[in-house]
Each structure stands twice: as structure tokens, then as C-alpha cells.
Amino acid sequence: HRIAFGPDGMLYISSGERQKFDPAQELTGNLGKIVRLNADGIVPADNPMAAKGGVTAQIYAYGIRNPLGLDFDAAGRLWEIEMGPRHGDELNLVTPGANFGYPIVSNGDHYDGRIIPDHAPGDGFVAPKVFWVPAISPGSLMIYRGTLFPQWTGDAFIGALGGKALVRVDLNGEAATKADHWPTDKRIREVDQSPDGHIWLLEDGPDARLLKLSPKR
């Protein structure tokens, strides 16, 4: 699970499908979903499925496999980073009622070798803005709002676990383009920023370090 408060004051909560597959497409539960709630837990009246009541009313987006990062850009757009099955990791722009297609479509395949059809135009699902084959195994997402690295303001930073890297994606409005891929010798569990604009990385493992990134002088 990941949680984030949006600029609208609402609480956004992501939940994976826990390798159960079909629940990601079922609107009677919250597995494989992003739900949107008021801070007091009440369902907002403007949720895309609010009129249906029950758990369904909480759903903001669905068709999600393993969401491991949520963040908002300066314009208030919600982005989500997702670990795919075997390859096919995704960066998604989340819009109300979006169905990202898992497990019906994915740019990866099942771990047992079964093929999942790729995203295709006109398939009725929302395709990722960026996907990775081979996988990077993303573990976190941060959209940089600082000015210490002005060339990167507004871009997405992703901590890669299996990929052992810090990854940057250039964000331009609703468009996203792969940019930098900086290899590390450790799995990156978390990437975040401090109020002064520094970028911080938390490694994964028994000897993990907390790293502070500063501009080169």
C-alpha cells in the first residue's frame, strides 16, 4: 500500500492485487485499486463511482498490479509507479475512473511464462505513459519540486530495487519520457526530497545507507 494526500485535501490509497489477478478488475473490492477518501474516511461525492455505493464508491482507478509509489506534480496530476509481472513496470498518469487493464493487458507476462497481451490502441484500457522491459522493479516515486537541481524540477525520480538504480523520467504536462538511468551497487528502496531541495535515497538491505544528493561543485 501507498498513501498520499492530494492538493484537493483528499487521501489517496493504493492497494496491490496480491497476486490474485482478477480482483484488480472487480469493482466490489479494493485490491488492485487506488481509492480516494476524505480525511475522515467518508467517500467524496465527486468520486467517479460514488453513486454505486459501498466499496465501489471508494474506487478512483483500477486494473493495477503492484503500486509502489504515488505522487502529485505541480499541476495536481496524480502519478503512480507500478511493478509489473515479469517485466512491464509502469509509470501511469492516474485520472478518475481509469482502468489500467491488469491482468487483461500488460507489457509484461506472468512469471510462469503465460503470455499477457500488450497494451494496444483501442483496447479500452489506459496505457502507461512509460514502461520498462526489462524490468527495473520500482520501489518508490518522487516528483521533484525543488530548485537545487533546477534542470530536474517537475521530473519524476524512481528508486529501482531489482534494477539497482536511480531512474529519472522527464515529465512535460501529461507526457513522460525516459531520461537518466544511474546504476547503483544497492537496491534503492525510497527516494524523497527535503525542503531545501536535496534528494535523498534510502538503500534496501541489512547494510543500507541513507544517501544525500547535492549538486556538484
C-alpha positions in Angstrom: 0.0 0.0 0.0 1.0 3.6 -0.6 -0.8 6.7 0.7 -0.7 10.4 -0.3 -2.7 13.4 0.4 -3.6 15.3 -2.8 -3.7 19.1 -3.3 -7.5 18.7 -3.1 -7.2 17.6 0.5 -8.3 14.0 -0.3 -6.5 10.9 0.8 -5.4 8.5 -2.0 -4.5 4.9 -1.1 -3.1 2.3 -3.5 -3.5 -1.4 -3.0 -1.9 -4.2 -5.0 -3.9 -7.3 -6.2 -1.7 -9.6 -4.1 -1.1 -12.0 -7.0 -4.8 -12.9 -7.1 -5.1 -11.3 -10.6 -8.9 -11.0 -11.2 -9.7 -8.7 -8.2 -7.9 -5.9 -10.0 -10.9 -5.8 -12.4 -13.6 -6.4 -9.9 -15.4 -3.4 -8.6 -16.7 -5.0 -5.4 -13.3 -4.9 -3.6 -10.3 -2.6 -3.2 -7.5 -5.0 -4.3 -5.6 -3.7 -7.4 -7.1 -0.2 -6.9 -6.5 3.4 -6.0 -9.2 4.6 -3.6 -10.0 8.2 -2.8 -11.4 9.3 0.6 -11.9 12.4 2.6 -9.5 12.7 5.5 -12.3 11.5 7.8 -12.8 8.3 5.7 -16.0 9.4 4.1 -16.3 8.9 0.3 -16.2 12.1 -1.6 -19.4 12.9 -3.6 -17.4 13.5 -6.7 -15.6 10.2 -6.8 -16.1 8.6 -10.3 -18.3 5.7 -8.9 -19.7 7.4 -5.9 -23.3 6.7 -6.9 -22.8 3.0 -6.8 -22.2 3.0 -3.0 -20.3 0.5 -0.9 -16.6 -0.2 -1.6 -17.2 0.6 -5.3 -17.8 4.3 -4.3 -14.3 4.5 -2.9 -12.6 3.5 -6.2 -10.7 6.2 -8.1 -8.8 3.9 -10.5 -8.4 0.2 -11.0 -6.7 -2.5 -13.1 -3.5 -2.1 -11.1 -1.0 -4.8 -10.2 1.5 -3.7 -7.5 1.6 0.1 -7.0 4.7 1.2 -5.1 4.6 4.9 -5.4 2.2 7.8 -5.6 3.0 11.5 -6.1 1.4 14.7 -7.4 3.0 17.1 -9.8 2.8 20.9 -9.5 -0.4 21.0 -11.6 -2.1 18.5 -9.2 -1.9 15.5 -11.5 -1.5 12.1 -9.8 1.2 9.8 -11.0 1.7 6.1 -9.9 4.7 3.8 -10.3 3.8 0.1 -10.6 5.8 -3.1 -10.6 4.6 -5.3 -13.5 4.5 -9.1 -13.6 7.6 -10.4 -15.5 8.8 -7.1 -16.9 6.3 -4.4 -17.9 6.9 -2.0 -15.0 4.8 1.2 -15.5 4.6 4.9 -14.8 0.9 5.8 -15.0 -0.9 9.1 -15.1 -4.0 8.5 -12.9 -7.3 10.0 -13.9 -10.8 9.5 -12.4 -12.2 6.1 -13.3 -9.2 5.0 -15.2 -8.8 1.2 -15.9 -5.1 0.3 -16.5 -6.0 -3.1 -17.7 -4.2 -5.6 -15.4 -4.4 -8.6 -15.7 -6.1 -8.5 -19.1 -3.3 -6.4 -20.6 0.2 -5.6 -19.6 3.6 -5.0 -21.3 4.9 -7.9 -19.2 3.9 -11.6 -18.9 3.1 -13.9 -16.0 6.0 -15.3 -14.0 5.0 -18.8 -15.1 5.5 -17.9 -18.7 1.9 -17.3 -19.7 1.5 -14.5 -22.2 -0.4 -11.4 -21.3 -1.5 -9.3 -24.3 0.3 -6.0 -24.6 -1.5 -2.6 -24.4 -2.8 -1.7 -27.8 -4.6 1.4 -29.2 -8.4 0.9 -28.9 -8.3 -1.9 -26.3 -10.4 0.1 -23.9 -7.7 0.4 -21.2 -5.4 3.3 -20.2 -1.8 2.6 -21.3 1.2 3.6 -19.2 3.0 6.8 -20.1 6.3 4.9 -19.8 7.0 1.2 -19.3 10.2 -0.8 -18.8 11.2 -4.1 -20.5 13.5 -5.4 -19.0 12.0 -4.6 -15.6 13.6 -2.1 -13.2 11.5 -3.3 -10.2 10.4 0.2 -9.0 10.1 0.7 -5.2 9.3 4.4 -4.9 8.3 7.5 -6.8 9.1 11.2 -6.1 8.2 14.2 -8.3 10.9 16.8 -7.8 9.6 20.2 -6.7 12.8 21.8 -5.5 15.1 24.3 -7.2 18.5 23.0 -6.0 18.6 20.9 -9.2 16.7 23.4 -11.5 17.1 21.3 -14.6 15.1 18.5 -13.0 12.3 20.5 -11.4 9.0 18.7 -12.2 10.6 15.4 -13.2 9.9 12.0 -11.7 12.5 10.1 -9.8 12.1 6.3 -9.3 14.1 4.1 -6.9 14.8 0.8 -8.6 15.0 -2.3 -6.5 16.0 -5.2 -8.8 17.3 -2.7 -11.2 19.7 -1.2 -8.6 19.4 2.3 -10.0 18.0 5.8 -9.6 15.9 6.5 -12.6 14.7 9.9 -13.9 11.7 10.4 -16.2 11.1 13.8 -17.8 7.6 15.0 -17.2 6.1 17.6 -19.6 2.5 18.2 -18.8 0.7 14.8 -19.4 3.7 13.4 -21.4 6.5 11.4 -19.9 9.9 10.4 -21.5 12.6 8.2 -20.2 15.7 10.3 -19.3 18.5 9.2 -17.0 19.3 5.8 -15.5 22.0 6.0 -12.9 23.2 2.5 -11.8 24.0 1.9 -8.1 25.5 -1.0 -6.2 22.5 -1.3 -4.0 18.7 -1.7 -4.3 17.0 1.7 -3.8 14.0 1.4 -1.6 13.0 5.0 -1.3 13.6 8.3 -3.0 12.5 11.6 -1.5 13.3 15.3 -1.3 13.9 17.7 1.6 12.5 21.2 1.9 15.9 22.6 0.9 15.8 20.7 -2.4 18.3 17.9 -1.7 17.4 14.5 -3.0 17.6 11.6 -0.5 18.0 7.9 -1.3 17.4 5.0 1.1 19.1 1.7 0.2 17.5 -1.6 0.8 19.2 -4.4 2.8 20.9 -5.1 6.2 23.7 -2.6 5.5 21.5 0.0 3.9 22.6 3.6 3.8 20.8 6.9 3.7 22.3 9.0 0.9 22.1 12.8 0.4 22.5 14.0 -3.2 23.8 17.6 -3.7 24.7 19.5 -6.8 28.3 19.0 -8.0 30.6 21.9 -7.1 
